[in-house]
Amino acid sequence: MNKKANVFGILCFGISMIGFAQQQTNSTKVEQLDEVVVTDSRFKLKRENSGKTVIKISKKEIENNQGRTISELINTKSGIEINGNRSVEGQNISSFVRGGNNRQVLVLIDGVQVNDPSLVNNELDLRLLDLNTIESIEIIKGAASTLYGNAAATAVINIITKKASSKTITANFLTVVGTNQTQDDLNYNGSSFTNNVSVNGTVNKFIYLASFGSRYADGLSAAKSDNPEKDPFSRFNTNLKVGYEISDAISITAFGSYGKFKTDIDGFPAPAYTLTDTNDKYVSEQTRFGVSPKFSYENGSIQINAAITEVDRESISDFGSTPTDAKSLVIDAFNKYVFSETFYTIIGLNYSDYKSEFAAEESYTNTDPYLNVVYVSDFGLNINAGTRFNNHSTYGSHLVYSLNPSYSIPVNSGYAKVFGSYATSFIAPNLSQLFGFFGANPDLEPEENITIEGGLEFSNKNGFRVNGVYFNRKEENTITYTTGYENATTDATVHGFEVEAELKTIKDLTLSTNYTFTELKEGVRLRVPKHKANASLGYNFCKNTYASINYQFVGSRTDTNFSTFANEELQSFSLIDLYFSQKIIKNKVKLFTSVTNVFNEDYFEILGYTTKGRNVNLGLNINL
């Protein structure tokens, strides 16, 4: 199959559907509420007043993707390549957003930065998260350090966990059984098991939510070999959230969570140092506790988000056992105030303390005052501007800033919007890069990014939206790895564009498509596709019956063959997934099934590693 034709075909299909849907609008008009976005300003603003193309993954979309992991769902969005999620369950996950990598992506959970100071890129390991505990996700791309601090250079992924029911008690049970097989071994044995149970509710002014989840997968080897040895993966999560409304003005929420996963992995044993089926293992545990008091007053609020995270990891291989402990404390205190529904202001102080155990305990702190202002005019002009003064205990002070104007005009019942932004971000070397066990360099300098964006968006507010954005990101002092970690001597520039379209103009039918072009102007970025496209078509046959078909095209990429240390080109590939669900017994019970990689496409995601062939999942969800 011609891969370029695949991209062209899916874009033509999307355009033709857009034209058809527009013709049908008058006879089958679907009223839509104004969409609200939060992450780009930390205020609830209408999408037309936002200067970003914010990606929203709603509660409904998550429910229509039960059985998937969080990385699989995020990987369907524009500008994002989550590498490793198509391979064996325990494969390392890399978040390539707009040509960047993990260290340039910041993850928030309920407003609190979450990461692992002991990891090379200081990122949150997405394998620890259970999608079934998540209410919604918002993603903003581009530099956002003024609002969110260190590492928010290519994207901020804002995860909102599930909220408690307004009923006294509600329970939810989910179980999924599936295959876990390669393209060459379609045995259709049950090898993947996902379970989740939660109990939540509201009693007077007290809210509570408790959940437990587990996932187990077997049947695949990490390394692609003639005689593969199975590398099982297991994970479990526990979560507890409680809250109390002391008065109309004062409330407090507290949470605790524990997650652990264990996976067998394949490594590069001596003396050949080539990828081999080995008995290597990797274990990671994460414990988090946090509290969030809030005081509301007329036109504003004062809030503190604070969390303590402890991570214990261990890698076991022929080279021995490498245990690593890390701790972090994050406190974000801020005041939000709205002047006459025109100026939305936030002023805050963000403090973080990171520690990790290597040969000795190493640590650093950030103390960042920040200010952000959003101006929403009554004639279409909107300005989002901010600054942050980053005070790093090792690298001194750095000022980051952003300017994000937009202008919207009414078009019938909808709007057309033009927007742009200029923003800087600061990425300090992580503890592992400075003091870790492999290639550490205590003389590393911080990396700085400058991002420029410009784009257009149109929405008729009746279910049709299309946007396009060009981005250009310049990296200075890029941290790279050769024989060890070092700062690049030349600047790097990544540019590209993203196009998204969404149609909900025909009752019960939803079509969404996106295409991303990403290019490093000079040099090579491993495993980053220049071309990537996604499309999803969903249809509610009736109130209780839903089906969808999803398509993904990933263009050719470059990867390193660690047997020869030479770069090789990985061929492009296309994947098609199917999903079907049926609700029964007064919507209390949902049965669902999915088929992934329907045509059993054989490809490499990471050179030398196994990828998943056609797989089938069967699931049951009960709400009481």
Phi, psi and omega in degrees: 000135180286116187290324178295323177297327178300312180297313180300319182295317183291325178291319178296319178300314180298318181294318179296321178294324177299313180298316180298316182296321179297323179294331184270356189300318184298321184274337183226061186280134181243117180285134181240142173284154176300128179284138181245135176238155187234315197298328184285345180226345186070015170239153174281106180237148173300145182303324181294340179265003179266143179265017180231162170264083185284132175270125177245125173251107189277170175301320180295318179295321177296318179297328179276006177231026179300139186104341176273166171265167180296323180292324178295321181289314179298329184292352179270002186260158185294145176078002189236132171231110177266098186276133180112343185282348178265001184258198178302149188308322185273007182298142176302141181258130176239129181259101179262103180246122180051042176080004178267195178221191189304322187291347182257007179244129179251134178251131173248140170239114184052043174087359183250130176298134180231128177203183182230104183298343182274343179282155184304320183253010174063020187269163169284131178282109184296343179293343180280345189266146178249116182301333183289352177261004189253133179276313182198167179221137169240141181230126170246139181251153185100174183293131179220031183292335181296323179270330192234355170088204186306136173084352180277069187256320180247335180194152168239124178254109185259107184261125177252120181283165185299146180263157178286148177290153176283349177283164180297318178209136177221142179232148179224133179233133179226136173218139180225130175241133183210172174275167177210083193225158178270175178295332185265357184220074181272076183269343179056036173276149174289110185229359181228129186224124179235133179222145176208137176225138179219148176229130183205166180171185180227128178238108186056246182256011182254130176246151179211152175206126177229138181214155175221135179221154178215155176213134178223135178219139179219173172109343181244150170260141178297314180276138176277113185215170181288329180235074187292144175249132185296140177239092184288157178228136176220143180211145169219152183225142169231141181220141175222129177227131177227153179209156180216131177266100184293320177204182178298337185257338188237130176217160180215139178232140177227152180214158172216142179213151176220131178222145179214137170225153179225135181216144169276142180226164177250145188230200185236076186288155174288156001269350187283330182056041174247155182299124186219150171295107180237177179257030179294151181225156178219131182231135178222132177235140178225129177239130181228139172227142180204166180215147182216088174279149181218134176240120181255140176222176184302121178071008181197182179201155173240131185218149174233125172250118182227141181208144173246132181234135175233131183236132173238121180233154176210131174249129183238122181209187177297340179278354180116190180256135181236089177279144180220132177244143179215148178223148176215147174234124180234128177230126178233109180249130185209154176242129178246136181214139180244125177260108171053036179056023181241314179250123177249114187241145173221130177230134186206175176227125182246121179240136177218142181229118184243134179224145177209147183262118173240236173295329172216170178286128178241154183202164168205163179230155170236134174230108191236107165282145182213158181217135176220139181229133174243127177251123179242109183272171176264007180237015172107342181277132177227138180227128175243114184223146180198169177211153179219136178255098183279122178246102183262133186295338180257321190253007176080208189255142177220135178260126173243153185207163179211149174223122188224082178274154173211158179219125181240146176233143179290137175230104187055237179270356183249212183205159168237140188224138171244140184212161178203166178203152172226119185214149177245157178214159186233128181233104180284147173303143182273162184301322180294323178290328181277320190227004187291184186277342186231110173071024183297147179216101182290354181261012179298146175256156178296152174264141177235140179238144171237125182240131175242133179228152172206138183197178180227148175216140174231137176218136175267002180059016175236027173108358178243127177216139176219141178211159175215143181217137173258138178229149177218117184238124179254127178255130174244138182060038179306132179275119182237171179233124172240263171271353177186180180282139180204161174274134177296145182275347178237152178287154177240142179233125176245132177223168180170189176212157181229139177232132178230146174218142179220133180234127173223030186279338177262129184305130175075000180246133178231128176232128174227139179221154172207152178222141181229132171245125181228132182216131169275122187299325176220134178097194186226139170245121184294136171066013178261115180286141175288324181238135175210139180220145176227148174212144180220130177238116181239146182216130172268104180295327172204185185303327188249003184235125183225143176216150178213156172232133184235138182235142175219131174244130177237121183287177181297148180225168176252136175222164181260132172273107186284357172281326181245349185058029175251148178280141178229155179269129174267133184290152176292162179208161178230141179231141175233130180238149177238149179216141178215138178220149179222124176265139180223172177052063176056041178065013179278335184235134175234129173254136180215157178215153177217149173234120180254150183049059187307319184267013172056044180298134179257126186199168171254129168269316174233130186303125177091353184252152181290145169240162183279138173272209177291130179224152183235134176239143173236132185225157178224129178232125182240128176246126181238000000 
